[in-house]
Amino acid sequence: MMCIRYSLFALIAAFLLLPAGAQSPVNTPPAKIGAYYFDGWNPQASHVSERLKTEFANREPVWGWQDDTREIMEQQIDFAAKAGLSFWSFCWYWPETGGPSSPLNNALALYLEAHNRSRLQFCLLVANHGGFRIGPKDWSAVSAQWIALFKQPTHLTVDGKPLLIFFSPRELLNAFGTPEAVKAAFDQLRADAKAAGLSGVSIAACTTPGPENGWTDLAPLRACGFDLFTGYNYVGAGKVTPNTKAQVFADLIPGHEHVWDAFAQRGERPYIPVVTTGWDKRPWEAVDAPDSKQAIYYPDRSPAIVGQFVGKAIAWVKANPTHATAERLILLYAWNENGEGGFLTPTKAEGTAYLDAVTKALRPQ
């Protein structure tokens, strides 16, 4: 008995002498992965087309086409967190007409009411495209709403500051007129955030990495004061086969890797790589629409290829620590762009196959 007791004490003493990091080994994920959340699935802002309900019924989530209750939001949070997602970036809307609120923001409100929201962080993608453009006259009002959300305990931070993403830097430049005017607005937002007790704001631009091939020149965006770059999706990246709308999904992977590498070469700002998990917006197109009105699509996406795709993004942030964010953030398009074909939501047809692929990619190799 004495020997057993002595051995136990020796073991405890040896454990206490270990370096702090060695005492409690933690299985740290290799990256912090989030997904864009589009709230087009409530009765006030429904994007459920007839083609979606019939021809593309296999995309219907397990909770149905509507997601407008707190209980369904809590169900979604559990699915996302269990799969290994760390956050959602909610598409956030400020209508140009008709008042300052939009039913497209209802999901964010449900998330904030959810009892389990601590399982998943969030940030905002300001969807400042047509119908929701933001300019100088709105800046004070939107800044106040953003700062209130920044102060939520589950808001995602980059470099210790709440992350705010803009969908269209071009529309922001058009609205303010010059990069200097945009920078002044950003500086005011950061000052207001600090006055509210925050560390500032990390502001990201959705863009592409360079002027060749018609891509964006990043110099004006740097002059605007953006802290980092990312994107929403890159549906045309890489090889696109001419004279056909149907494309090969796996061809998106090397195309995205080229985009990521281009940001590393010339971005001069941290970059959050984007994975386009699918693209097929035929449910939102008329069956008899002319060819010029139809988008390319990828009919052959699969969980296996999506998992490979996510794995490539994880490898990129690990291999590019000076170009990725310190948090190793990755964004997936998207959690629930079911109408556009980029979605991870568990469905009645395929269950959690796509979420399972993300989980597998996150396992340390």
C-alpha positions in Angstrom: 0.0 0.0 0.0 2.9 2.4 0.8 4.5 1.8 -2.5 1.2 2.4 -4.3 0.6 5.7 -2.4 4.2 6.8 -3.0 3.9 6.1 -6.7 0.7 8.1 -6.9 2.3 11.1 -5.1 5.4 10.8 -7.4 3.1 10.8 -10.5 1.2 13.9 -9.3 4.5 15.7 -8.5 5.9 14.8 -11.9 2.7 16.1 -13.6 2.9 19.4 -11.8 6.5 19.9 -12.9 5.6 19.6 -16.6 5.5 22.8 -18.7 2.1 24.4 -18.6 1.4 23.6 -22.2 2.2 19.9 -21.6 -0.1 19.5 -18.6 -3.4 19.6 -20.5 -2.9 18.6 -24.1 -5.7 20.2 -26.2 -6.7 19.0 -29.7 -6.5 22.4 -31.3 -8.2 22.6 -34.7 -5.8 23.4 -37.5 -8.0 26.3 -38.7 -11.0 28.4 -37.6 -13.7 27.8 -40.2 -16.8 29.9 -40.7 -19.6 30.0 -43.2 -21.7 32.8 -44.7 -25.4 32.7 -43.6 -28.1 34.1 -45.9 -31.5 34.6 -44.4 -33.7 34.2 -47.5 -35.8 31.5 -45.9 -38.4 33.2 -43.8 -41.9 34.1 -45.0 -41.1 37.8 -45.2 -38.1 37.3 -47.4 -38.7 34.0 -49.0 -36.4 32.8 -51.9 -38.1 29.5 -52.2 -38.9 29.3 -56.0 -41.1 26.7 -57.6 -38.0 25.1 -59.3 -36.3 24.8 -55.9 -39.4 23.0 -54.4 -39.7 20.6 -57.3 -36.7 20.1 -59.7 -34.2 20.8 -56.9 -36.2 19.4 -53.9 -33.1 17.4 -52.8 -31.7 20.7 -51.4 -34.5 21.0 -48.8 -33.0 21.2 -45.3 -34.1 18.7 -42.6 -36.1 21.4 -40.9 -37.9 22.4 -44.1 -37.7 25.4 -46.4 -38.5 27.9 -43.6 -36.1 28.6 -40.8 -37.9 31.4 -39.0 -38.1 30.1 -35.4 -35.7 30.2 -32.5 -35.9 26.4 -32.2 -34.8 25.9 -35.8 -31.9 28.4 -35.3 -30.8 26.4 -32.2 -30.9 23.3 -34.3 -28.8 24.9 -36.9 -26.2 26.1 -34.4 -25.9 22.6 -33.0 -25.4 21.1 -36.5 -22.7 23.7 -37.3 -20.9 23.5 -34.0 -20.9 19.7 -34.0 -19.3 19.7 -37.5 -16.5 21.9 -36.3 -17.6 25.3 -37.6 -16.5 28.1 -35.4 -18.7 31.0 -36.7 -21.2 32.3 -39.1 -20.9 35.5 -41.1 -24.4 36.8 -41.4 -25.3 38.7 -44.6 -26.5 42.0 -43.1 -28.8 44.4 -45.0 -29.6 48.1 -44.7 -32.4 48.9 -47.2 -32.0 52.0 -49.4 -35.7 52.6 -49.2 -38.6 51.6 -46.9 -36.9 52.0 -43.5 -33.8 50.9 -41.7 -34.8 47.3 -41.0 -35.0 44.3 -43.3 -36.5 40.8 -42.8 -33.2 39.5 -44.3 -31.7 40.2 -40.9 -34.3 38.1 -39.0 -31.9 35.1 -38.6 -29.3 37.3 -36.8 -32.0 38.3 -34.3 -32.9 34.6 -33.8 -29.3 33.7 -33.3 -29.0 36.4 -30.6 -32.0 34.9 -28.9 -30.8 31.3 -29.1 -30.0 29.6 -25.8 -27.0 27.8 -27.3 -25.5 30.6 -29.3 -22.3 30.4 -27.2 -21.4 27.3 -29.3 -20.9 29.5 -32.4 -19.4 33.0 -32.9 -20.7 35.4 -35.5 -19.7 38.4 -37.5 -21.3 40.6 -40.2 -21.0 40.6 -44.0 -22.4 44.0 -45.0 -24.4 43.1 -48.2 -24.1 46.6 -49.7 -25.1 45.7 -53.2 -28.1 47.0 -55.3 -31.0 47.9 -53.1 -28.9 47.9 -49.9 -26.1 50.4 -50.8 -24.7 52.4 -47.8 -23.3 55.9 -48.1 -22.4 59.0 -46.1 -26.0 59.8 -45.1 -26.4 56.4 -43.5 -23.0 56.0 -41.9 -23.7 57.2 -38.4 -26.9 55.1 -38.1 -25.3 51.9 -39.4 -22.2 52.4 -37.3 -24.4 52.6 -34.2 -26.1 49.3 -35.1 -22.8 47.6 -35.9 -21.1 48.7 -32.6 -24.0 47.4 -30.6 -23.5 44.0 -32.3 -19.7 44.2 -31.9 -20.3 44.3 -28.1 -22.1 41.0 -28.1 -20.0 38.4 -26.3 -20.0 35.9 -29.2 -18.8 38.4 -31.8 -15.8 37.2 -33.8 -12.6 39.2 -33.5 -9.5 39.4 -35.7 -6.4 40.9 -34.0 -8.5 41.4 -30.9 -11.0 43.6 -32.8 -14.5 42.8 -34.1 -14.5 41.7 -37.7 -16.7 43.6 -40.3 -16.8 42.4 -43.9 -18.0 44.5 -46.9 -19.5 42.6 -49.8 -18.9 45.4 -52.4 -15.9 47.7 -51.8 -16.7 49.1 -55.3 -20.2 50.3 -54.2 -18.7 51.8 -51.0 -16.2 53.7 -53.2 -19.0 54.8 -55.5 -21.1 56.0 -52.6 -18.3 58.0 -50.8 -16.5 59.1 -54.0 -12.8 58.7 -53.1 -10.7 56.3 -51.1 -9.9 59.1 -48.7 -13.6 59.6 -47.9 -14.0 55.9 -47.3 -10.9 55.9 -45.0 -12.4 58.9 -43.0 -15.6 56.9 -42.5 -13.6 53.9 -41.4 -11.5 56.0 -39.0 -14.7 57.4 -37.5 -16.2 53.9 -37.1 -13.0 52.8 -35.3 -13.0 55.8 -33.1 -16.6 55.3 -32.2 -15.9 51.6 -31.4 -13.0 52.6 -29.1 -15.2 55.1 -27.4 -17.7 52.3 -26.7 -15.0 50.3 -25.0 -13.8 48.1 -27.9 -10.3 47.8 -29.3 -11.3 49.1 -32.7 -12.6 47.3 -35.8 -10.9 44.9 -38.3 -12.5 45.7 -41.7 -12.3 43.3 -44.6 -13.1 43.7 -48.3 -14.5 41.0 -50.5 -12.4 41.2 -53.6 -10.1 39.5 -56.1 -6.4 39.6 -56.0 -5.0 41.7 -58.9 -5.6 43.7 -62.1 -4.8 41.0 -64.6 -7.7 39.1 -66.2 -10.0 41.9 -65.3 -9.4 41.4 -61.5 -9.4 44.3 -59.0 -6.6 46.6 -58.4 -6.0 46.4 -54.7 -4.2 49.7 -54.3 -7.4 51.8 -53.9 -8.7 49.3 -51.4 -5.5 49.6 -49.3 -6.0 53.4 -49.5 -9.5 53.0 -48.2 -8.1 51.6 -45.0 -9.2 48.0 -45.3 -7.3 45.8 -42.8 -7.7 42.5 -44.6 -9.1 40.9 -47.7 -11.4 38.0 -48.3 -14.3 37.1 -50.8 -17.8 35.8 -50.9 -17.3 33.2 -53.6 -15.1 32.6 -56.7 -17.5 30.8 -59.0 -15.5 31.5 -62.1 -12.0 30.8 -60.7 -9.8 28.5 -62.7 -10.7 26.5 -65.8 -14.1 27.3 -67.4 -15.0 25.1 -70.3 -16.5 27.2 -73.2 -19.8 26.6 -75.0 -21.4 24.9 -72.1 -23.0 26.0 -68.8 -22.2 22.8 -67.0 -18.7 22.9 -65.5 -16.5 20.5 -63.5 -16.6 21.2 -59.8 -13.1 19.8 -59.0 -11.7 22.4 -61.4 -12.6 25.1 -58.9 -9.9 23.8 -56.5 -6.8 24.8 -58.5 -8.5 28.0 -59.5 -9.1 28.9 -55.9 -5.5 28.0 -55.0 -4.4 30.5 -57.6 -6.5 33.2 -56.1 -5.2 32.4 -52.6 -1.6 32.5 -53.8 -2.1 35.7 -55.7 -3.3 37.4 -52.5 -0.1 36.1 -50.7 2.0 37.6 -53.5 0.5 41.0 -53.8 -2.2 41.6 -51.2 0.0 43.3 -48.6 -2.8 42.6 -46.1 -3.9 39.4 -44.3 -6.2 37.2 -46.3 -9.1 34.9 -45.3 -9.3 32.2 -48.0 -12.7 31.4 -49.3 -14.0 27.9 -50.4 -16.9 27.9 -52.8 -18.7 24.7 -51.7 -21.0 24.8 -54.8 -22.6 26.9 -57.4 -25.8 26.1 -59.3 -28.4 28.9 -59.3 -30.8 27.3 -61.8 -33.6 27.2 -59.2 -33.6 31.0 -59.4 -33.5 31.1 -63.2 -36.5 30.7 -65.6 -36.5 27.3 -67.3 -36.9 29.0 -70.7 -34.4 31.9 -70.0 -32.1 32.7 -73.0 -28.6 31.4 -72.8 -27.3 34.8 -72.1 -29.4 35.0 -68.9 -28.2 31.7 -67.5 -25.1 31.3 -65.3 -22.6 28.5 -65.4 -23.1 25.8 -62.8 -21.4 22.8 -61.3 -23.8 19.8 -61.2 -21.2 17.3 -60.0 -20.3 18.7 -56.6 -19.9 16.0 -53.9 -19.1 15.7 -50.2 -15.7 14.1 -51.0 -14.7 17.0 -53.3 -15.9 19.6 -50.8 -13.9 17.9 -48.1 -10.8 17.9 -50.3 -11.4 21.6 -51.0 -11.6 22.5 -47.3 -8.5 20.5 -46.7 -6.6 22.5 -49.3 -7.7 25.7 -47.6 -6.5 24.4 -44.2 -3.1 23.5 -45.8 -2.9 27.0 -47.3 -3.4 28.9 -44.0 -0.9 26.5 -42.3 1.7 27.1 -45.1 1.1 30.9 -45.2 1.2 32.1 -41.6 2.4 35.6 -42.6 -0.4 36.0 -45.2 -3.3 34.4 -43.4 -4.8 35.9 -40.3 -3.2 34.9 -37.0 -6.5 33.1 -36.2 -6.2 31.0 -39.3 -9.7 32.0 -40.5 -11.3 30.3 -43.5 -14.7 31.2 -44.9 -17.0 28.8 -46.7 -19.6 29.8 -49.2 -22.0 29.1 -47.7 -24.0 27.7 -44.8 -27.4 28.0 -46.6 -27.2 29.5 -50.1 -29.4 26.5 -51.1 -30.9 28.5 -54.0 -27.5 29.1 -55.5 -26.1 25.6 -54.8 -23.5 26.6 -52.2 -24.7 25.1 -49.0 -23.7 22.8 -46.1 -27.1 22.6 -44.4 -28.2 19.0 -43.6 -30.8 18.0 -46.1 -33.6 15.4 -46.2 -32.0 13.8 -49.2 -28.3 13.6 -48.1 -28.3 14.1 -44.3 -25.1 15.6 -42.9 -22.8 14.4 -45.7 -21.3 17.8 -46.4 -20.9 18.7 -42.8 -19.3 15.3 -42.2 -16.8 16.2 -45.0 -15.9 19.4 -43.2 -15.4 17.6 -39.9 -13.1 15.1 -41.5 -11.0 17.8 -43.1 -10.6 19.5 -39.7 -9.1 16.4 -38.1 -5.4 17.0 -37.5 -3.4 14.9 -39.9 
